[in-house]
Amino acid sequence: MLNGVAAGSGYALMGIAMVIIYKTSEVVNFAQGEMALASVFFTYLILQNYGIPFVYAMPLAALFAVFVGCVLEFAVLRRARRQTTLGMIIVTIGLEMILMGLVSWKFGADHKVMPFPITEFDSIWLGGFYVTTLEAVTFSVVWAVMLGLFVFYRYTRLGLIMKATQQNRSAAKLMGVRTNRVLMFTWGLSSLVGCIAGLLLAPRSMEPFMMWDPMLKGFAGAVVGGMTSIPGAVFGAYFIGVVENLFGRYASMEFKSAVAFALIVIVLCVKPSGIFSRHYVKKV
């Protein structure tokens, strides 16, 4: 159960990052993992090659992540906005392959070691169990991010503008909302959350394919909980993390990863909008 919660924390951050974009633009961003991957390897580069202290490297990594998200939205997604939903998904998959290829070309496919102040072996005694410090930090970060975004969307003007852009972009434009800037900010914010997820996963495994599995499981969690609900994405990610670990323990380790996608099929058949999301019906 604890291993499932620990795994679910990483999935939850990726799920939150995907929900942020979907809530505003209704685009499923399959390049989310590789956007985080680019930020993680940028952090590795400035820590390892340039000897920048960790305290200063983190803000630089955050700025780089926001920059990557904004550039991709401006240079690629904005030009392809007239595409169908399927076309936008293909565009994000293409971006994923390009970013993964660039990271593999620059850094190679060998396993790297991130000079992180917390290792995966540091642990604390919590309630009768040993929990790694990294898992405890990841769990705390997930809830801090979720609560921060909840307050942001509910009580800030920019959060309300982002929700308005998602519900009706044309009406938002007529009300004076600069929707292009809103979408660019959305991609930058999503990339920042993904960067946090990647940096917390890097001490366990750091190679060009490290974000593929967390991204897919995060997407599965977001679908289960609801693609427009941040708490739903967190709940779905934890649910998938716990269920797949229980399945791996008591049934089969080989088919453990298939559990997430089986849950997607079940939820889409029973409640297509997800557990925590409302199904909107548009009338003509």
N, C-alpha and C positions, 0 to 999 in steps of 0.2 A: 504493500500500500504506500509506504513512504517513498519507495523508488518510483512508483507511479506518479505521486505528487511532484517529485523532483523533476521527472521527465516532462510532466504536464506544464511546469513553470516555463520551461524553454519553449514548448509548443504555444503556450498562451501569449508570449510576447510576439511571436511571429503571427499568430492569429489576430492580435490587436493591430499590428501593422497593416495587415491585409484589410481589416475592417475599416480602418481610417480612410483608406482610398475608396473602398466600395461605398461607404456612407456618403461620400461627396460626389463621386463620379460614376458609380455603378460599374466600375471596371475591376475585374478580378485580376490582380497583378501577380502573375507567376514568376516575375523577375524579382520578387521581394527578397528571396533568399540570397540571390547573387548580388543584389544591391548591398545587403549586409556583409556579404563575403568581401566585396571590394573595400568596404570600410575597415573590416577586420585586418585585411592584409596591408592596408595603408597604415594602420596602427602598428602592426608588426614592423613595417619598414622604418617608421620614424623612431621606434623604440630600439630596434636591433642595429640599424645601420647608422643612425644619426645620434644615438645615445641621449635622446630627449627624455627627461624624467617622466615617470608615469603620470604624475599630477598634471603636467602640462600636455601630455599626449592625449588624454581623454577629451579635453575641450577641442583640440585640433581634430580628433576623430569625429566628434559630434558635428563640427562645422563641415568637415569633408562629406559626411553622410548627408547632411541637408543640401549641400552643393550638388551631390550626385543625383538626389531625388529631383531637385529643381531643374537641372540640366536635362535629365531624361524626359521630364514632362514637357519642357519648352521645345527641345530639339526633335523629339520623336512623337510622343503621345498627342501633343497639340496639333501636329501636322496630320495625324491619322484619326482625328476625332470624328470625321464623317463616316468612318468604318462601322460595320455592324458589330454586334457584341462578339460574335465569333472572330471577326477580323481583329478586334482589339486584343482578344486572348492570344491570337497567333502573334501579334506584335510583341506582347509581353514575353511570350515564350522565346521569340527571337532575341529579345534583349537579354534574357537569361543566358542563352547559349553564348552570346557575344561577351558578356561580362565574365562568365566562367572561362571562356577561351583566353581572354586577356589575362586573367589571374594565373591560369595554368602556364601561359607563355612566359609571363614575367617571373613567377616564383617557382615553377616546376610542380610536379605532382608529388614530391616527397613530403612526408609528414614534418611539420614545423612545431616548434615549442614556443608558445607565446610567453614572454617575460611578464607574467601577471603576478601581482602581489599575493594573490590567494591561489594555492594549488588545489588540485582535485583530491589530494590526500589529507588536507587539513580538516579536522572534524571537531564537533562540539557535542557534549552530552545534553540531550534535550528530552525530558519526559520519559526516561528509561531507555532511550535509543541513541545510538550514535548517528548524527547527521553531519554530512560534510558542510564545511563553512560556505562553500560555493553554492550548494543547494539552498542553504538558509538565506544567503544574500539574494539569489535569484528569486526565491519565493517572495521576499520582502519587496524587491524591485517590481515584480509583477503587480502586486497590490497597490504600490505607490503610483505606478503608471496608470493603472485602471482608475483609481480614485481621482488622480489629477485630470485625466481626460474626461471623466464624468463631470467634474466641476467645470471644466473648460467648455464642454458642449452645452451644458445646462445653463450656465450663469454668465458666460462672456458673450459679447456682441459678435466676435469673430466666429465663435462656435455656432451661434444661431445662423449666421450668414452661411457657414458651411453646410448646415442642415437644409437651409432654404435652397442652396444651389443644387443639392441632391434631389430635392423634391420636385423642383421646377426651375430649370436653368433659365429658360426664356423669361419667366416672370421675375426671377431674381435680377436679370439684366435690366428689365424695365424699371425696377425699383432702384437702379443705380449701383447694383453690386458689380464689381469688377471680377467676373467669374474666372477669367484666365488667371488672375493673381491668386484667387482663392484655391484653384486647382493646383497651381504651382506650390503654394504653401502646404497643401495637403500632401503632396508627394514628398516634399522635404521633411515634414513631420513624420510621415510613415517610414521614411528611410532612416530617420533618427532612432525611432523605436526598434527597427530591425537591427541597427548597429548595436544597440544595447544588448539585444538578444545574442547577436553574434559574438560580442566580446565576452559574455558570460558563458558561452558554449566553447569558446576557443581553448581554454585551459584543458578541456577533456580531449579534444581532437581538433587539429588544425591542418586541413588540406583542402584542395579546390572543391571537393564534393561535400564538405562538412555541413552545408546549409540545406542540402537537398531534402533529407529526411525531416528535419524540423519544419521546413516550409510546408511540405505536404501534410504533416500531422497538424500543423497550425491551421492550415486551410480546412482540414477535416474538422477540427474543433470549431472553427468559425461557422462552418456549414451546419454542424450539429446544434450549436447554440443560437445561430442566427447571424447572417452576414451583415446585419445593420445594428447589432447589439454588442457593445464592448464587453459588458458583464457576461453575455451569452457566449462570446468567444472564449473567455477565460474559463467559464464553467465547462464548455465543450472540450477544451484542451485538457483540463484536469480529468474529466470523465474518460477521455480516450487514453490518457497516460495511465490511469489506474486500471482500466479494463484490459488494456493490452499487456500490462505487467502481470495481472492475475491470470490472463490467458496463457502467457509464456511460462508462468510458474506451474500451473495445474493442467495445461493441455499440450501445447506444442510451441517451442521456441522458434521453429522454422516458419510458422504461420503467424507469429506475433504481430508483424507489421501489417498483415492483411485485415486485422480487426478494425483499424481506423476506417478503412474504406467500406467494410461491411456495415459499419455504423452509419456512414453517409447514406448508403442505399436505403437502410431501414428508415432513417429519419426523413429522407426525401419522399419516401412512399407514404409515411404517416402524417408528417407535418412539413410540407415543402419549404415554408419560410423559416424553419428552425424553431427550437424550443422557446427561445426568448423573444423572437421577432413576431411582429404582426404582419399578416398577409394583407396587402393593400389591393383593393380592386378599383381600377380606373374605369369610369363610366364615360361613354361618348355622348 
